[in-house]
Amino acid sequence: MPKKDPCKVFACRIQKCLEDNKYQESACQHAIEDLHNCCRKWTNQSFVCEGIRIDPAPRKE
């Protein structure tokens, strides 16, 4: 039995957020950042993270 993808829940949260906010990406930045954080940790074990850039989070100045 395959292991559960550790980042799938975050991808689903992004989709739900986008649907709830008429696909306004700016309203879902928190959910997108959560997925990026998960991918930074689990990139080699998460199918969801394939193709996602996992550069360090940009710093706000």
C-alpha positions, 0 to 999 in steps of 0.5 A: 500500500502506498504511503500517504502524500504528506503535502496533498492536504495542502494542495487541496486547501489551495484548490478549496481556497481558490474556489471560495475566492473566485480564483483570486490567487492573492486571497490564497497566498497563505495556503500557497505558502503552506504548500511551499513549506511542506514541499521544502520539507517533503520534496522527495516524498511528495508527488504533489511537489513535483514541478513546484519551485521550492526556493526559499521564501522571499523576505519582506523588507 
